[in-house]
Amino acid sequence: MSHDSQRIRALLARASLVGLAVGVAVSATSACLHGEAQGGDTATRHYDDKEAALARFEEPERDAWAMPKRVVELLGITPNMDIADIGAGSGYFTRRLATAAREGTTYAVDVDADFKHHVETHRDEWGTPNIVTRLAVYEHPLLPRESVELVFISNTYSFLQDRAAYFTAVYRALRRGGRLAVIDWRDDVTCPRSIGCPKPGDRVALATAITELEQVGFEVIEHHDFLSYQYFLILGRAVDRAPKPAPSDQP
Ligand SMILES: C[S@@+](CC[C@H](N)C(=O)[O-])C[C@H]1O[C@@H](n2cnc3c(N)ncnc32)[C@H](O)[C@@H]1O
């Protein structure tokens, strides 16, 4: 068994304990409001009021600023792609990704069992039975090596604590030529807290995200700036993009 598989098994075994611990934390903070992520330690930020959180992820006004149609079009998804949506939440993007990749599998990866259940309950009515849910742990997406062509992560980057380790796992989950798409809150604009925009100090600046991801081995392929409150990056693995030596250069 590879070192990676052993680690994923160990993390899976711990997943039920993590779920239990988070459950305790959730009930201990039952006074929290409006579906806002709680927890001073970003490693275990969770939602106290799940219904309010789901409602906010699905607010009809969201389409105007999150522009999901344009985002998904720019991802160049082909019908048979396998995709992972990390921090899938209500499935707002998951179902759109799964519709574009209708012959592939789209994994809805989340640490929250209630959000997982929500996606499982709605995937057929969305017309996306190709969504497969994955209950992950905070420090690892539990995606097998080389299992997907695209990893998508929206408004979840700042939730991840040891991002070097986390995105190394993401890197390994990508097949050759695979891409990572990151959408997250800009720290240089004012955005309404009512739409879920974190306080400026809780946002990860674009330059920081790029530096962190480059250190893991990613390279920015596209940076789109049409979203009012968020940056949108598409990255590839630098190793896949390095120029191949010309035949005459080879010994
Ligand atoms: C702000 S919501 C974003 C939901 C969705 N991506 C969207 O754009 O509507 C953050 C999501 O990330 C999940 N989450 C938090 N920490 C996580 C982690 N370490 N791994 C995977 N998901 C995580 C939360 O449960 C929540 O569903």
The ligand as an SDF file (V2000), in Angstrom:
LIG
                    3D

 27 29  0  0  0  0  0  0  0  0999 V2000
  -18.2830   29.6420    2.6940 C   0  0  0  0  0  0  0  0  0  0  0  0
  -18.7760   27.9880    2.4190 S   0  0  0  0  0  0  0  0  0  0  0  0
  -18.5960   27.8930    0.6400 C   0  0  0  0  0  0  0  0  0  0  0  0
  -19.5520   26.8850    0.0400 C   0  0  0  0  0  0  0  0  0  0  0  0
  -19.4860   26.7600   -1.4790 C   0  0  0  0  0  0  0  0  0  0  0  0
  -18.1580   26.4850   -1.9570 N   0  0  0  0  0  0  0  0  0  0  0  0
  -20.0160   28.0100   -2.1200 C   0  0  0  0  0  0  0  0  0  0  0  0
  -19.2480   28.7440   -2.7580 O   0  0  0  0  0  0  0  0  0  0  0  0
  -21.2290   28.2320   -2.0170 O   0  0  0  0  0  0  0  0  0  0  0  0
  -17.3620   27.0560    3.0020 C   0  0  0  0  0  0  0  0  0  0  0  0
  -17.5820   25.5590    2.9250 C   0  0  0  0  0  0  0  0  0  0  0  0
  -16.3560   24.9000    3.2010 O   0  0  0  0  0  0  0  0  0  0  0  0
  -16.5770   23.8340    4.0830 C   0  0  0  0  0  0  0  0  0  0  0  0
  -15.3070   23.5880    4.7590 N   0  0  0  0  0  0  0  0  0  0  0  0
  -14.7500   24.2470    5.7890 C   0  0  0  0  0  0  0  0  0  0  0  0
  -13.5420   23.7530    6.0810 N   0  0  0  0  0  0  0  0  0  0  0  0
  -13.3110   22.7530    5.1930 C   0  0  0  0  0  0  0  0  0  0  0  0
  -12.2330   21.8480    4.9790 C   0  0  0  0  0  0  0  0  0  0  0  0
  -11.1270   21.8910    5.7160 N   0  0  0  0  0  0  0  0  0  0  0  0
  -12.3460   20.9390    3.9860 N   0  0  0  0  0  0  0  0  0  0  0  0
  -13.4640   20.8940    3.2060 C   0  0  0  0  0  0  0  0  0  0  0  0
  -14.5240   21.7180    3.3730 N   0  0  0  0  0  0  0  0  0  0  0  0
  -14.4450   22.6360    4.3470 C   0  0  0  0  0  0  0  0  0  0  0  0
  -17.7170   24.2980    4.9650 C   0  0  0  0  0  0  0  0  0  0  0  0
  -18.3880   23.2270    5.5940 O   0  0  0  0  0  0  0  0  0  0  0  0
  -18.5850   25.0220    3.9340 C   0  0  0  0  0  0  0  0  0  0  0  0
  -19.4510   24.1480    3.2790 O   0  0  0  0  0  0  0  0  0  0  0  0
  1  2  1  0
  2  3  1  0
  2 10  1  0
  3  4  1  0
  4  5  1  0
  5  6  1  0
  5  7  1  0
  7  8  2  0
  7  9  1  0
 10 11  1  0
 11 12  1  0
 11 26  1  0
 12 13  1  0
 13 14  1  0
 13 24  1  0
 14 15  1  0
 14 23  1  0
 15 16  2  0
 16 17  1  0
 17 18  1  0
 17 23  2  0
 18 19  1  0
 18 20  2  0
 20 21  1  0
 21 22  2  0
 22 23  1  0
 24 25  1  0
 24 26  1  0
 26 27  1  0
M  CHG  2   2   1   9  -1
M  END
$$$$
